[in-house]
């Protein structure tokens, strides 16, 4: 019944979102072909963007920008978004799913501040520039678990990936759109800056079991700056990396419908100082390399605190870490200073475990703590029948490892979700 109510909320929200979109294109008329930039004012006061961005463009905080489809910042163009700007995506699924896509060679300069964050959300969200000016960064009308109302933010680059080829098509974008290609040979590639950005209520479905992540980073290089980013209520993953080398600092993922943190194709960067709050599936899906480029360095996750469950309302995530088993595609990851709290008992959630820990030589645990009684630790480590078989570096108890002092700007913080961390 709970899942039915949630599905009904998502469906009705999509209808509301479509009804709110009064523009030159309807929710069903968006297609793949955008030739020149087109910006029009619609009846609700939003500035509707209905075509790709091919020249340097600035979006200002005195406007609300409405994505009228899949909008691409093409190779050679830079989109600058001022602090405090709100961007809203129209409803749409399949090839009509709305998203902001930064193609290889394009740049997104989205540099918000702690007092003026940049917010990506749905047209069904009533948040306004006045809310931002008054320091109210949460949605005034949508709950933080509402998802699937639009697509998300996709950034693609020329950094190396481990896949079937040096460049492939990103998930969520039809193969008919060449702007969806990512991967290359430049580990220092620069796709721009993402700072103080909150992405909400996204993840619309583009096909059977295929949704858009809140923030997708495909083949993004170290020249790109991603810090102080929040993803709330996304139907698919919160943040997903597909190869590349980009580092991410100060991140919050809250109410991901699938995995909160997902790493693929030999991403070799670092996620440092982060909070994860619940997930519909795994809290961490940490995949190994695939295809070529097998010699990539491991990626690193460090200084994070994870609220695994809402024990009061019986909202449980699945695996704590889901790892790929030994073999050429085994996970390669350094896990350091990570604390899991609000972990369900195995009677309530037997799958809330670290999954697959035997014979994965390129996974290391350092000060990974699970807030459960010492006698129960092994129950949360798959393939361990007693505590003596729990890998070194994983212990019971522990304390929060994230520094939340710089995360007060997030909706999660304003809603009290970071209290006590």
C-alpha positions in Angstrom: 0.0 0.0 0.0 2.8 2.4 0.8 4.4 1.8 -2.6 1.0 2.3 -4.3 0.6 5.7 -2.5 4.1 6.7 -3.6 3.5 5.8 -7.2 0.2 7.7 -7.1 2.0 10.8 -5.7 4.6 10.6 -8.5 1.9 10.1 -11.2 -0.2 13.0 -10.0 2.8 15.2 -9.6 3.7 14.5 -13.2 0.2 15.6 -14.3 0.5 18.8 -12.1 4.0 19.5 -13.6 2.6 19.1 -17.1 -0.3 21.4 -16.3 2.0 24.0 -14.9 4.1 24.1 -18.0 2.5 26.7 -20.3 5.1 27.2 -23.0 5.6 27.1 -26.7 6.0 23.3 -26.6 3.8 20.8 -24.8 5.0 18.0 -22.5 4.4 15.5 -25.3 6.0 17.4 -28.2 9.7 17.6 -27.1 12.0 15.6 -29.4 15.6 15.1 -30.0 16.3 17.9 -32.5 17.4 21.2 -31.1 19.2 23.4 -33.6 19.5 26.9 -32.1 19.0 28.4 -28.6 15.4 29.4 -28.0 14.2 31.2 -24.9 10.6 32.4 -24.5 8.6 33.8 -21.6 5.5 31.7 -20.7 2.4 32.7 -18.8 3.6 31.7 -15.4 6.6 34.0 -15.6 9.3 31.4 -16.1 11.8 31.7 -18.9 11.4 28.6 -21.0 14.5 27.1 -22.6 13.5 24.9 -25.5 16.7 24.5 -27.6 20.3 23.6 -27.1 22.9 26.1 -25.9 25.5 26.6 -28.6 27.0 30.0 -27.6 28.1 31.3 -24.2 25.0 32.0 -22.1 24.2 33.3 -18.6 21.1 32.5 -16.6 20.4 35.2 -13.9 18.9 34.9 -10.5 16.0 37.3 -11.2 14.5 34.7 -13.5 13.3 31.1 -13.0 14.4 29.0 -16.0 12.2 26.2 -17.2 13.8 23.3 -19.2 11.4 22.5 -22.0 13.1 19.3 -22.9 16.6 17.7 -22.9 18.7 20.9 -23.1 22.4 20.4 -24.1 25.3 22.7 -23.5 27.1 21.8 -26.7 30.9 21.5 -27.4 32.5 24.9 -27.2 29.7 26.6 -25.3 29.6 27.7 -21.6 26.5 28.0 -19.5 26.9 30.3 -16.5 24.3 30.1 -13.8 24.3 32.9 -11.2 24.1 32.2 -7.5 20.5 31.9 -6.3 19.1 30.9 -9.6 16.2 28.3 -9.8 16.0 25.9 -12.8 12.8 23.8 -13.2 12.3 20.9 -15.4 9.0 20.1 -17.1 7.4 16.7 -16.8 8.2 14.1 -19.4 9.4 10.5 -19.8 11.2 8.5 -22.4 12.9 10.6 -25.1 10.8 13.5 -23.7 12.5 13.5 -20.3 13.8 16.9 -19.4 17.4 17.3 -18.3 20.4 19.6 -18.5 23.2 17.8 -20.3 26.7 19.2 -20.5 28.3 17.6 -23.6 32.0 16.9 -24.0 33.7 20.2 -24.6 30.9 22.2 -23.1 31.1 23.8 -19.7 28.7 24.5 -16.8 29.7 27.3 -14.5 27.2 26.9 -11.7 28.8 28.6 -8.8 26.2 29.2 -6.0 27.0 30.2 -2.5 25.9 29.1 1.0 23.5 32.0 1.1 22.4 31.7 -2.5 22.5 28.1 -3.7 21.5 27.1 -7.2 18.4 24.8 -7.2 17.4 22.4 -9.9 13.9 21.1 -9.4 10.5 20.4 -11.0 7.9 22.9 -12.3 5.6 21.3 -9.7 7.8 22.8 -7.0 6.6 26.2 -5.9 10.0 27.4 -4.6 10.7 30.9 -5.7 13.5 33.5 -5.9 11.8 35.1 -2.8 12.3 31.9 -0.9 16.0 31.9 -1.7 16.3 35.5 -0.7 14.7 34.8 2.6 17.0 31.8 3.3 14.3 29.1 2.8 15.9 26.5 0.6 13.4 23.6 1.0 10.4 23.1 -1.2 7.3 24.8 0.2 4.9 22.1 -1.3 6.8 18.9 -2.2 8.0 16.4 0.3 11.7 15.4 0.1 10.8 11.8 -1.0 8.9 12.9 -4.1 10.7 11.8 -7.2 10.5 11.2 -10.9 9.0 14.6 -11.9 11.8 15.5 -14.3 15.3 14.2 -15.3 18.4 15.5 -13.8 21.9 17.0 -14.4 24.3 15.1 -16.6 27.9 16.2 -17.1 30.1 14.4 -19.7 33.8 14.8 -20.3 36.9 13.5 -22.1 38.5 11.7 -19.2 39.3 7.9 -19.4 36.7 5.3 -18.8 36.8 1.5 -18.5 34.1 0.3 -20.9 33.6 -1.5 -24.2 35.3 1.4 -26.0 37.1 4.6 -25.2 33.9 6.5 -25.7 30.3 5.3 -25.2 26.8 6.6 -24.8 25.7 7.7 -21.3 22.6 5.9 -19.9 19.5 8.1 -19.9 20.2 9.7 -23.3 19.0 8.1 -26.6 21.7 6.8 -28.9 20.3 9.1 -31.6 21.8 12.1 -29.7 25.6 12.2 -30.2 25.8 14.7 -27.4 25.4 11.7 -25.0 28.9 10.3 -25.8 31.5 10.4 -23.0 35.1 9.2 -22.4 38.5 10.0 -23.9 42.1 10.4 -23.0 42.4 13.6 -21.0 42.3 12.9 -17.2 42.5 16.6 -16.5 39.5 17.5 -18.7 37.5 20.5 -17.5 33.7 20.5 -17.6 33.3 23.6 -15.4 32.3 24.2 -11.8 29.4 22.9 -9.7 29.2 24.6 -6.3 26.4 24.9 -3.8 23.9 23.2 -6.1 20.8 21.3 -4.9 19.1 18.8 -7.4 15.6 17.6 -6.4 12.6 15.5 -7.4 14.2 14.1 -10.6 15.0 10.7 -12.1 12.1 10.5 -14.6 11.9 7.2 -16.5 13.3 6.9 -20.0 12.6 3.2 -20.5 11.9 -0.1 -18.6 14.0 0.1 -15.4 16.0 3.0 -16.7 15.9 6.4 -15.0 18.1 9.5 -14.9 20.4 10.0 -11.9 20.2 13.2 -9.9 23.8 14.0 -10.8 25.6 12.0 -13.5 29.3 12.4 -14.0 30.5 10.5 -17.1 34.2 10.6 -18.0 34.6 13.9 -16.1 38.1 15.0 -15.4 40.0 16.6 -12.5 39.8 20.0 -14.1 36.2 20.0 -13.1 35.3 21.3 -9.6 32.3 19.6 -7.9 31.9 20.7 -4.2 28.9 21.4 -2.0 26.3 19.5 -3.9 23.0 18.0 -2.7 20.6 15.5 -4.3 17.1 15.0 -2.8 14.4 12.6 -3.8 15.7 11.2 -7.0 14.0 8.2 -8.5 17.2 6.6 -9.6 20.7 7.0 -8.1 21.7 10.1 -6.2 25.2 10.6 -7.7 26.7 8.2 -10.2 30.2 8.2 -11.7 31.0 6.5 -15.0 34.8 6.4 -15.1 36.7 9.7 -15.1 38.9 11.3 -12.5 36.8 14.1 -11.0 36.8 14.6 -7.2 33.7 15.5 -5.2 33.8 17.3 -1.8 30.9 18.1 0.6 28.0 16.1 -0.7 24.5 15.1 0.6 22.3 12.4 -0.9 18.8 12.1 0.7 16.0 9.7 -0.3 17.6 8.2 -3.4 15.1 5.8 -5.0 17.7 3.4 -6.1 21.4 3.6 -5.0 22.6 6.7 -3.1 26.2 6.5 -4.4 27.0 4.5 -7.5 30.5 4.1 -9.0 31.3 2.4 -12.4 33.8 2.0 -15.1 36.9 2.6 -13.1 36.2 6.1 -11.7 39.5 7.0 -10.0 38.6 10.2 -8.0 37.7 10.8 -4.4 34.4 11.5 -2.6 35.4 13.4 0.6 33.1 14.6 3.4 29.6 13.4 2.7 26.2 12.4 4.2 23.9 9.7 2.8 20.3 9.5 4.2 18.3 6.4 3.2 18.1 4.8 -0.2 15.5 2.7 -1.9 18.2 0.1 -2.9 21.9 0.0 -1.9 23.5 2.8 0.0 26.6 2.2 -2.0 26.8 0.3 -5.3 30.6 0.1 -6.0 31.2 -1.6 -9.3 34.5 -2.7 -10.7 36.0 -1.8 -14.1 34.6 -3.3 -17.3 36.0 -3.6 -20.8 39.2 -1.7 -21.5 41.4 0.5 -19.2 41.7 -2.2 -16.6 44.7 -0.7 -14.9 42.9 2.3 -13.4 43.6 3.4 -9.8 41.0 2.7 -7.1 38.6 5.4 -6.2 38.3 6.6 -2.6 35.3 7.3 -0.3 36.3 9.0 2.9 34.9 11.0 5.8 31.3 10.0 5.5 28.3 9.3 7.7 25.4 7.2 6.5 21.9 7.2 8.1 20.9 3.7 6.9 17.3 3.6 8.0 14.4 5.6 9.4 13.7 3.1 12.2 10.7 4.9 13.5 8.8 4.8 10.1 10.4 1.5 9.0 12.2 2.9 6.0 15.1 0.7 5.3 17.9 0.7 2.7 19.4 -2.5 1.4 23.1 -3.3 1.4 25.4 -0.9 3.2 28.2 -1.6 0.6 27.4 -3.7 -2.5 30.7 -4.8 -4.0 31.6 -6.8 -7.1 33.2 -10.2 -6.4 36.7 -11.3 -7.3 37.6 -11.4 -11.0 38.7 -8.9 -13.7 35.8 -6.7 -12.8 36.2 -6.8 -9.0 35.6 -3.6 -7.1 38.6 -1.3 -6.6 37.9 1.1 -3.8 39.5 2.6 -0.7 36.9 3.1 2.2 38.2 5.3 5.0 36.5 6.9 8.0 32.9 5.9 7.2 30.2 5.5 9.8 26.9 3.8 9.5 24.2 4.7 12.0 20.5 3.8 12.4 21.3 0.3 11.0 18.3 -2.1 11.2 18.6 -5.3 13.0 19.0 -8.3 10.8 15.5 -9.5 11.9 14.0 -6.4 10.4 16.3 -6.1 7.4 18.5 -9.1 6.8 20.0 -7.5 3.6 21.4 -4.4 5.4 24.9 -5.8 5.2 28.3 -5.2 3.6 27.9 -7.5 0.7 30.8 -9.7 -0.7 34.0 -9.1 1.3 35.9 -12.3 0.6 38.9 -12.2 -1.8 38.5 -8.7 -3.1 42.1 -7.6 -2.9 41.6 -4.1 -4.2 39.0 -3.1 -1.5 40.4 -1.7 1.7 38.6 -0.8 4.9 40.0 1.7 7.3 37.9 2.8 10.3 34.6 1.7 8.8 32.2 1.5 11.7 28.7 0.1 12.1 26.6 1.3 15.0 25.4 -2.1 16.2 26.3 -4.2 19.3 29.7 -5.8 19.0 28.2 -9.3 19.2 26.1 -8.5 16.1 28.8 -7.1 13.9 29.3 -10.2 11.8 25.6 -10.3 11.0 26.1 -7.1 9.0 29.0 -8.5 7.0 28.0 -11.0 4.4 30.2 -14.1 4.2 31.2 -13.7 7.8 29.8 -16.4 10.2 31.4 -14.9 13.3 33.3 -11.7 14.3 36.7 -13.3 13.7 35.9 -13.4 10.0 35.0 -9.7 9.7 37.7 -7.9 7.7 40.2 -5.8 9.5 39.1 -2.1 9.5 35.4 -2.9 10.1 34.3 -2.5 13.7 31.1 -2.1 15.8 30.2 1.2 17.4 32.0 4.3 16.2 30.9 7.9 15.7 30.0 10.3 12.9 32.9 11.1 10.5 31.4 13.9 8.5 32.0 17.6 9.2 28.6 19.2 8.7 29.7 22.7 9.5 29.7 23.7 5.8 26.5 21.9 4.9 24.0 24.2 6.7 22.8 25.5 3.3 21.3 22.2 2.3 17.6 21.3 2.4 18.6 18.3 4.5 20.2 20.5 7.1 17.3 23.0 7.2 14.9 20.0 7.7 17.0 18.8 10.7 18.3 15.7 9.0 22.0 16.5 9.8 21.3 17.3 13.5 23.7 15.5 15.8 26.0 14.3 13.0 
